[in-house]
Amino acid sequence: MKRLVAGIVLIVATSLAVGAENIPLKHAISLYGEPKYHKDFEHFDYANPDAPKGGEFRQAVTGQFDSLTPFVDRGSAAAGSDLLYDSLLQRSWDEPLSKYGLIAQYIELDPDNRWVAYHINPKARFNDGHKVSASDVKFSFDLLREKGSTFYRHFYDDIEKAEVTAPMRVLFTFKNNKNRELPLILGQMPILPEHYWKDRHFPPSGFEVPVTSGPYQVDKINPGRSITYKRDEDYWAKDLAVNRGRYNFDRMLFEYYGNESVLLEAMFSNQYDFRLITDPTIWNTQLSENRIKKYRLVQEVIKNHNPQTLTLAYNTRRPFLKDTRVRESLGYAFNFKQINDHLFFGMYRPAESFFAGSELAASGIPSPEELKWLTPFQQQLPEALFHEPFKVPDSRLASGDRSSMANALKLLKQAGWQIKDNQQVNALGEPLVLNALVANEEHEKVLLSIKDGLSRLGITLNVQRIDPLQMVARLRELDFELVLHTYRHTASPGTEQVSFWGSETADQPGTRNLSGVHSPVVDHIAQLIPSATSREELLSMIHALDRVLLWGHYSLPLWYSPSWNVLYRDTLKHPETTPLYALDLSTWWYQTKKPPTARANAGSTLEKAH
């Protein structure tokens, strides 16, 4: 009888270890449909497997750093610190949302989406030689959920538990089967070594160099000024298909500068190799053809397919910004055409959505599919949302636009403000004074232009420029009123929308809900998004969410850039095929005097600046 019971227990345990109901093991997973690359693929299309290894890649960063831990809401992690860590899965940047095995060699998906299991690649190991096990994955999950940033704690909220069911298999059970993104979300989790961290304080203080599993290791740290990483010659995953043609530089150097004003001259002085130019003044006036040739640089425009809208974010937690009418009135101080033409050489495109420049942006009036999500809340939403397209005010206050002035003053009057001695004051006699934070010269120019428009409405805007490290700290502590902010959306928005707009974490330090949105309508739609069963349903939900946010005037969409404008040394090369959804520098390489390979940067899918 004892042998029989033991046999039954063994059979049950074995069935759990290999997966219930003979569920097939997958090499990759996608949110909708099947992944682009089959199980025997050799490399991503946007990577060059023949790229030579070697050389040093130098990048410039503004601000400071004080840690090597990018997973917590404390301090500022060093640029490039993500190169130290591997995750369970690797994202493909030429698909909206597909992920392929990295530390996890295979994935088991429950057909009812109640659990997911990851089978650890037996080759996976940390850089001290210890093999990665299922226990390390569970440890990482528990550690990040308990001590990680708000981001991790929120993303893992729908996960019931993690269990080690076999030495190389870890099972995650979900609280419900609504969130179809959970297997992909867990796939991006960095894996930390249990044997290293179990008896150490997390997060560590100072610049303790931890045991990691990624393609690079820390080589040299000059605290607050620079950090250098060296490529791990024995990196366990260097020959996996997801990494072939990637991580080609022997050394990665990140040099820190106090401000952006010296960055261009440092580039011309050969102090670093690559820069993403976000200031149109530099792009259009300081990069002449002769200068580019003299300093052996390449100026290039690479198409950006991501929705990246720059917004003027209002901290609705502040008394003067609680009223929707006040926030709406501020939009009349913004003149896109004037700012774009005079400051930015017409490089930007006007945004009337938080997902501008993509199919995710709402347009016109709500479709029948969108009304499915909006109609139940009709009494809580502005009537205009259902009958009018949203329009960002096209203000001409500086040129005496009477219509804009009248609309703005009407809104302020309705909110209880009135002009007294050329200043908006409330019933208590308090003047309407707002404070804006900026961390760079480009943003300062924008806010000074908006300041001029607001002054014509009797509103005072103080613009304070602070260093990037202070900016991070102030935003984490929600210590601001107005700030220019870009919401980094992907081509397939999901669970992160709750963290961007959801009320649950709105008042917590470190929240990604910067504006402090508190709306049951937003909460409901944002929570539905991860449950979308098709791309079409996802789009209808995103469009509905976009409309509610726009008509709530929580932030003012300003503009978006349809491209990445890059400047780099002519010794750097990249594949001719670029990914749709990322500027993936991991696929670039240092070109020696040898002729480039056939896959080298021929520019067939790129747009040259000259």
N, C-alpha and C positions, 0 to 999 in steps of 0.2 A: 504493500500500500504506500509506504514511504517513497519507494522508487517511482510508483505511478504518479504520485503528487508532484515529485520533483520533475518528472518528465513533462507533466502538464505545465508547470511553472516555466520550464525551459522553452517550451513551444510558444507560450504566450509572450515571454520576453523576447524571443527571437522574432516573432511577428511584429512586435512593436519596433524592434531595431531596424527592420528592413522596410517598414511602412505598411500601413493598413491597406487592405483590399488590393494588394499588389499594385499600388500606385507607382507609375513609372518615374524614374529619376530623371530630372531635367538638367541640362547644362546651362540653361538661361530661362528667364521669365520676362514677360512683357505685360503691361497693364491691360492692353487690348490686343487681341489676336496673337500671332506667333512672332517671336524675335526674328530679326532680319537675318542673323548669321546662324547657320546650321551647326551641329555639334562638332563637326570636323573642320571648322573654319581655321584659317592660318593666321589672320591678323585683321584688324579693323581696316576698312577701306581708306581711312584718312591717316593711316600710319604707313611708313616706309620700312619694310623689314630689312632692307639693305642699307639703312642709314648707318653711317660710321659712328663708332663710339669714341669719345675723347673730348678734350677741350674744356673750357670753363665758360659758364653762362652767368653774366653779371647783370643784376637788376637793381633798380633804384626804388626805395620806399621812403615815404615821408612819415615823420613821427618817431616813435620809440617802441621798444618791446621789453617785456620783463618776465617772460616765461616761455616754456616749450610745450605748453599744454593748451591746445585749442578747443578743449571740450568743456570749459567751465566759464561762468560769468564772473571772472576775476582777472584783473590785469589785461595785458595785451600780448597775445601769443606772437612769437616770431614769424615773420613771413616765411613761407615754405615749410613750416612745421608739419603740415599735412603729408609731406613727402616721407615722413618717418613711419607712417602707419598704413597698414593694409586693412581692408574691410572684407566682409564676407563675399561681396559681389562687386564687380566693376561695371560702371555705367558705360553704355555706348552713346557717343555724342552725335551720332547721325540718325538717331531714332528719338521719337518723343519721350518714351520711357521704357527702356529695356535694360536688363542687367544680366551679366554673365559671371560664371563662376570664377572666383579668385581664391580666397582662403576656403570658401565652400566649393568643393569640386562638383557637387550635385545638390539639387533642391527637390524636395518632395512637397507637393501642394495638395492640400485637402480639396476635393472638388466642391465642397460646401463652404470653403474658406473659413474653417474653424481652427485651423492650425497650419503650421509650416515647419518642416524639418530641414536642417542643413547638414550635409555630410562633409566633414572636413577633409581637405586634400591631404593625403598622407605625406606629401612632400613639404607641406607648410611648416615653417619653423621661424622662431625669433632669431634676432641677430647674435644671440649668445649661444645658439646651437640647440636650445630646447625646442622640441616639437610642439606645434600648436594642437590643442586638443579641444574636445567639446566642452570640457570644464573651463577652459579659457574664455570661450564664447559666453557661457552662462555667467562667469565672473564679470566679464566686461559689461554685459547687459545689466546686471544687478548694481554694479558700481556706478555706471552712467545714470541709471534711473534714480539712484539715491543721491549722488554727489555731482552729477554732470550739470550742464547748463539747463536753463528753462526749456530750451529747444528740445533736448533729449527727454526730459521728464514729461513734457507734453506729448511728444511723438509716441512715446511708449505707453501712454495712458490706457490704450485699448488692449494691452497685452496682459493676460491673466498671470502667466508664469513661464519660466524657462526651466527645462528639465534635461539632464544628461541621460539619455536612454541607452547609450553605448559609448565607448571611449571616443569614437569619432562621429557621433551623431547627437545633435542637440535639437530638442523639440520645443517650439513656442506655441502655447495655447492662447487663443484670443478670447476676450470677454464676450464677443458676439461676432457674427459673420458679415457685418455691414461694410467694414473698411477693407476694400479690395487692394489697397496700397500697402497694407502691413507687411507682406512678404518682401516687397521692394524696399520699404523703409528700413526694415531690419537688415537688409542686405548692405546698406551703406554704413552700418555700425563699425567703428574701428575696433580692432581686437587687441586687447591689452593682456600682457602675460600675468597670470595669477601668481606664479612663483616669485615674481618680482614685486608686485604691488601688495600682496596680502599682508605683509608686515611693515608696510611703509605708509606714510601719510599721503592722502590724495585729496586735492591736488598738491603737488610738491611746492615748496617755496624756493625761490631763486631759480638757478639754471641747472638743476639736476638733470643730467642726461640719462633718460630711461632706456630700458631694453625695449626694442620695437621690432617690427617685422617688415617695414617698407623698403622701397628701392634705394633710399639714401640714409646715411648716418650723419650725425653732427660731427664736423671736423674741427671747427674753430668758432669761438664766440668772443666777440668784443662787445661786452654788455651795453645794450642800448644803441650801439652804433653799427654793428654788422654781424652777420652770421654766415658761415660757410658749411655746406653739406658736401659729402663725398659719396659718389656712387658705390654701392655695396657690390663688389665683384662677385661675391658668393650669394647674391640675392636669390632666394629660393624660387621666385616666380618669374625670373627674367626670360624664360623660354616659353611661358604660357602664351597662348594666342592673344589674350587681352593685353599683353605687354610687349609683344613683338613689335619692334620699331619705335618703342617709347623709352623714355629715361636714358637718353643718349649722351648726356654731358657727364664728364668725370666729376666735375665740381659745379655746384650751384651757389653763387654768392649773392646775398641780399645786403646792399649798402643803404643805410638810413641817413636821410637828410632832414634838417630842421624845418625846411619849407620848400615849396615847389619853385620858388623864384630862381634857384640856382641849378635846377635840374637840367635845363637845356644846355647851359654852358658846360656842365659836367659831362653831358653826352658828347659834345663837340671836343672835349678834352680827353675822350676815350676812357672815361672812368666807369662806364657801364655800357651794356650792349643793346638793350631793348627798352622801349617805352611805349605805353599806350597813351596817345595824345587825346586828352579830353577837352583841352582849351582850344577852341577854333582860332583864336588870335595867333597862337603859336603855329598852328597848322597852316594858316593862310598867309602869314606875314613874315615868319622867321625861318622858314624852310625853303629858301630859294634853291633853284636847280644847281647853281654854282656851289652853294654851301653843302648840299647833299653829296655832290660829286667830290668836293674837297675833303670831306670827312669820311668818305667811303661808307655812306649810309644808304638805306633803302626806305622809301616812303611808300606805304601801301594801304589800300582800303580793302578790308575783308568784310563781306556781308555778315550781318548779325541777324539771325532769325528769332532771337528771343524777345519777348515783350519786356522792355526795360523803361518804364515811364518815370521821368523825374517829376516829383511832386513837391508842393509846398505843404508840408505836414503841420496840422494844427494840433496842439496838445489840448484836447477837449476837457481835460481834467481841471484846467485853469478857469477861474470864474468868468473872465471876460470872453472866453471861447466856448462856453457851454451852449450858447444859443446858436442854433443853426442859421438864423438870419444874419447874425454878426459874421459868421464864417463865410456865408454866401457873399456878403457885401465886400469882403476883402478881395474876392476874385476880380472885382471891377478895377482894381489897381494894377492888374497884370495886362500888359500889352505885348502879346507874343511877337507880332510882326516887328514892332519897334526894337524889342530886345534882340530878336534873332538877326535882324538886318544890321543893327548898329554895333552889336557886341560880338555876334557869332557868325557873321558872313553868310547867313542863310543856310548853315549846315544842318540845323535841326528841323524836325517835322512837328507840327502842332499835335498835342495829345488831347483827346476828349474821352479818354478811357484809362483805367489803371493797367490795361493790357494792350496799350496802343502799338500799332505796327504789326499786329498779328490777327489771326482769325478768332482769337479769344476776346477781342474787343466788342462790346455791345455797340450797335448802331441802329439808327431809325427808332421805331417804336417796338415794343416787345412782340415777339413772335408767339404763335399759339403754344409752342413748346415751352417758352419762357413763362408764359402766363400760368402754366401748370404749377410753377413754384411761387409765383408772385400773387396770384388772385386770392389765396387763403389769407393773405395779410393786407388786403386792399385798404382796410380801415386804418392801418398803421403807417401807410405810405402816402407820399404826396400824390394827389390826383394827377398832376402833370406827368408823373412817371409813366402812366399807362397810355397817355395820349400825345406826348411830345418827345422828340429826340432831345437828349441832353446836350447843351451847348455851353462850353466854357466861355465866360464873358469876353467879348472882343473889345476891350476898352480902349478909348482914346482920351482919357482924362487929361493928359498933358496937352492935348490940342483942343481942349474945351468941349469934349463930347458931352453934350447936355443930357442925352438919353442915358448914358452910363451913370453919370452923376446922379440923375434923378432916381434911377433904380437902386443905386447903392444907398442914397440918403433915405429913401422910403423904407428899405429893409432895416436900417439902423433905427429909424424912428419907431417902427413896429416893435423893435426889441427894447425900447425904452431909452434910447439915446437921443440927445439933441445938441445942436450947435450952440456954444456959448463962448464968446471971445475966440472964434475960429477953431474951437476945440470941441470934439465930441465928449459930452459928460453924461453920466447917468443920474438917476434920481437922488443919489447921495452926493452928487457933485464931483464924483471921481472921474478923472480924464481917462479916455480910452488910449492907454499906452501899452504897446506890445514890445516884446524883446525877441530878437532872432539870433541864433547862433550860426556861425560859419567856420569852416576850417581851411578854406582855400580861397585864393583870389577870384577865381571864376565865379564861385557862389556869392562872394561878397558883391561883385558887380551886379548880379541879378537882384539881390535883395535891396541894394541901394536904389536900383531902378524902381522896384516895387514900393520902396519907402517914399519916393517922390510922388507916386500915384496916391498912396494912402494919405499923405499930407494934404492933398486937395479935398479929401473927405473929412478932414479934421481929426485924423488918427495919427498918432505918433508911433513910429517904428524905430527902435534902437537896434542897431546891428553890431554885434560883438564878435570879433574874430578871435578864436582860441586855437591852440595846437590840437592835432588829431587825437592825441592820447586823452586830453581833457574832454574832447568831443565824445569819445567813446564812453568815458565815465559819466558825463552829464546825461547822455541819452539812456544809459543803463539805469540811472537813478531818476529818470523822467523829469530832470531838472531843466526844462526848456519851455518855450511857448510856441515858437515857429522855427522850423528847420527844413532845409532842402533835403529830400530823402528819395532814394530810388528803391522801390520794392522789387527784389530780384525774383521774378517769376520764371518758371520753366515753361517749355512748350506743352507740358501736361500737368497743370496745377492739381494739387490734391490736399493732403492733410495739412500742409503748411498754411493753407488759407485760414484755418481756424486759429493758428498762432499769429497770423498777420492781423486778423480782424476780430477774433473771438473775445467775448467779455470775460471768460473764465480767468484769463491771466492778464487782463488789461491793466491792472493796477499793481502788478508784481514787478519789482526791479528786474531789469534784464529782459522784459517782455518784448516780443517782436511787434506787438500791437501798439505801435508808437503813438498813434493818434488817440488811443484810449477809447476805441469804438465800443459802445455798450448798446447793442441792438438785438432783440430777440429774433428779428427777421434775418439779420446777418448771421447770427448763431445757427439758426435752423438751416439756411441754405449752405453755409460753409461746412456744416457737419454732414450734409448729404453728399457733397462732392466726391469724397473717397468711395462712395457706394455706387457711383455711376457705372452702368454695365456696358456702355458703348461710348465711342468718341463723340457721337452726335448728342447723346444725353449729357455728357460732360460739358460740351460747349453750351448747351441751353442753360445749365446750372451756373456756369461761369458768367454768361451774359446777364443772367438775372442778378447774380451777386454784384457784378459791375454796376448795374443800374442803381441798386439800393445804396451802394457806397457813393456813387456820384451825386445822387439827389440828397444824400445826407450831408454832403459838403464837409466830410471829415478831413480831406486833403484836397488840394487843387492840382489836377494834372497840368503839367506845364508843356513838356515836349519829350521826344525820344530821338535817339540817333539810330539810323538804319544800318550802321556799320561800325566796325572797330577801325579806328585810324591808328596805324602803328608805324613806328620809326625804329629801325634796327640796323645793326652793323652788317656789312655785306658778307661777313664770314659766317653769318647764320643762314640756314636754309630750312625750308619746311616742305612737306609733301604738296604736290599740286592740287590734290583734293583736300579741301578743308571741311571739318565737321560743321553741320548746320547749326548746332546749338551750344558751341563753346569755342573759345579761343584757346585751344589745347596746346600749350607750349611744351608738353611732355613729348610731342612728336617731332619737335624741331631738333636740329643737330648742328654741330660745328663743322664747317666745310674746310677741308684741307686743300692743298693745291691740286689734288687729283680731280679729274673731271667728275661732275655729278652723275649719279645714276639716272636711269631712264625715269625713275619715279621722282626725281628731284623737282624742285620748284620751277616749273615751266610756266605757271601763271594762267593755265587755261580756265580755271574756275575763279580767278581772282581779278580784281579791278585795280590796275595800277593808278597811282595818284597823278602821274605825269602823262 
